[in-house]
Amino acid sequence: MSDVNTSRELRLGRMFVRLADSLVTGFDVVEMLDALVSSCVDLLDAGAAGLMLTDQRGQLRVMAASSEQTRLMELFELQYDQGPCVDCYRSGQPLRADSDAEQAERWPLFAREVRSRGFGPLYALPLRLRENTIGALNIFQLPGEQLPEGDLQIAQALADVATIAILQHRTIHAGEQLAEQLQTALNSRVTIEQAKGVLAEFAHVDMARAFEMLRHYSRNTQSRLSEVATAIASGTLPPETVTATG
Amino acid sequence: MHTLPIAGASLTLTTAVGHRSLLAASDGVSARLDELHFTLGEGPAVDAVSRGHPVLTSDLAEPGTAGRWPAFSGAAIEAGAGALFALPLQIGAVCLGVLVGYRVEPGRLSADDLAQALRLADGAADALLNLAVPASDLTEPDGDGDGATHDNHRTYSFGAEVHQASGMLMVQLGVSIEVALARLRAYAFAQGRPVSEIAREVVAGTLLLERQ
């Protein structure tokens, strides 16, 4: 076995340990989903990955993206209301569209964006627990680089563990805890953006750097990213405390 | 229009920690439920506000529910409620208030009911944000005002840059996050332009709002 494969197995193992850990220790949904999409890119050699969750109002929301480019792709998908994530969420089934022609036929507007941004095969995997589909994971590949079936299974396994971690209750009954968990996750995303704005303005840095400061501070103080973000955006944690250590 | 299977509802403002006021109640039971939350300091609405997520209690008489809010659950049943649904009006770090609906008999909300309730809470949050800015800021722009459709001002549908811009304005203007968001919306409204467009300019540093 080559070193590359060994290290991939190690990284894959670490990712599952991290996801499993979140089940027992309590965790930050946004941080976990960020880690999940970057793991997909890293472990599967994928071009890009993005993840959407339902807002329970009839819309999907972008929760994580491996790059700004991917975030835009996900937003296009929502704007056009067509694409693999949207279909996968509605059907609750995994789907793949390898060829340009297939994509153009299924999602004429979205396929054009895929092409113009230099992506090829598309994959979408549901975040599903029994009858509840709560979102979908999108994987964008470079032209001509299809994902092997085994890699898709790994991606689905990551999505499954993430789903269970989001819906962390042992017995999800009839959408009550589901609503609590999902709305909390969606709102954490908003809070983090607010806090990034505060830090960016205060320290005169861009949003990516502001996010690094936020992450750095929460790791140093062993607090959850969303808790730190809430404290900053509600004005109880002065931004200088965070930017000084970042 | 989907009608919610509830007997009554109330809307309560939570402007600061420990400070709250009932804005509207559709009936006596709703008003009584609000009062119980306040006097007992516990219940689904208290948790919804402190945790920032909906608390849906389909059966107040269930042992688990009674254990969670020992004083409230019995008193709420006595007041005439069988089920209670509390939705915070939450925008990131901000909680503007809480929308509470009750049912006489226990029973869950369907996915469609929940979607409708969440949309109502979004609408209430939008309306409350408008209270945070002077009325003059909300005057319709000259011309047909087509640039700003209602949807562009729906807080919940805002993208990341609107929330980032709010955070920036909080520092720039020296205001709270809710006032920052209200100012951003009001400015977009007065200009007849989408909030997302204004937000992008704030994030890019090409637009500065004035301190009031």
Contacts between the chains, C-beta under 8 A, distances in Angstrom:
chain1	res1	chain2	res2	distance
A	55	B	118	7.6
A	55	B	156	7.5
A	56	B	111	7.4
A	56	B	114	5.9
A	56	B	115	5.9
A	56	B	118	5.8
A	57	B	115	5.0
A	57	B	118	5.0
A	57	B	119	5.4
A	57	B	122	7.4
A	57	B	156	7.4
A	58	B	115	5.6
A	59	B	157	7.5
A	71	B	160	7.8
A	75	B	159	7.1
A	174	B	58	7.4
A	174	B	108	5.1
A	175	B	56	7.8
A	175	B	108	7.5
A	175	B	109	7.8
A	175	B	111	6.3
A	175	B	114	6.6
A	176	B	56	4.5
A	176	B	57	8.0
A	176	B	58	6.7
A	176	B	108	7.2
A	179	B	53	7.4
A	179	B	54	5.0
A	179	B	56	6.0
A	179	B	114	6.0
A	180	B	51	7.8
A	180	B	53	4.5
A	180	B	54	6.1
A	180	B	55	7.0
A	180	B	56	7.7
A	181	B	53	7.7
A	183	B	53	4.6
A	183	B	54	5.6
A	183	B	90	7.8
A	183	B	118	7.7
A	184	B	51	7.5
A	184	B	52	6.6
A	184	B	53	4.4
A	187	B	52	5.8
A	187	B	53	7.1
A	187	B	90	5.5
A	187	B	91	7.9
A	187	B	92	6.4
A	189	B	160	7.9
A	190	B	91	6.4
A	190	B	92	3.7
A	190	B	163	5.2
A	191	B	92	4.0
A	191	B	93	4.9
A	193	B	92	7.1
A	193	B	160	4.7
A	193	B	161	8.0
A	193	B	163	3.6
A	193	B	164	5.0
A	193	B	167	7.1
A	194	B	92	4.5
A	194	B	93	5.7
A	194	B	163	4.8
A	194	B	164	7.3
A	194	B	166	5.6
A	194	B	167	4.3
A	194	B	170	7.8
A	194	B	177	5.8
A	195	B	93	7.5
A	195	B	167	6.1
A	196	B	164	5.6
A	196	B	167	6.3
A	197	B	163	6.7
A	197	B	164	3.9
A	197	B	165	6.2
A	197	B	166	6.1
A	197	B	167	2.2
A	197	B	168	4.3
A	197	B	169	7.7
A	197	B	170	7.2
A	197	B	171	8.0
A	197	B	203	7.6
A	198	B	167	4.0
A	198	B	168	7.2
A	198	B	170	5.7
A	198	B	171	5.7
A	199	B	167	7.6
A	200	B	164	7.1
A	200	B	167	7.3
A	200	B	168	6.3
A	200	B	203	8.0
A	201	B	167	6.8
A	201	B	168	3.9
A	201	B	169	7.9
A	201	B	170	7.8
A	201	B	171	4.1
A	201	B	172	6.1
A	202	B	171	5.1
A	207	B	164	6.0
A	207	B	203	7.3
A	229	B	93	7.1
A	230	B	92	8.0
A	230	B	93	4.8
A	232	B	93	7.8
A	232	B	167	8.0
A	233	B	92	5.9
A	233	B	93	3.4
A	233	B	94	7.7
A	233	B	167	6.2
A	233	B	170	7.4
A	233	B	177	5.1
A	234	B	93	4.4
A	234	B	94	7.4
A	234	B	176	8.0
A	234	B	177	6.8
A	235	B	170	7.5
A	235	B	176	6.3
A	235	B	177	7.4
A	239	B	171	7.0
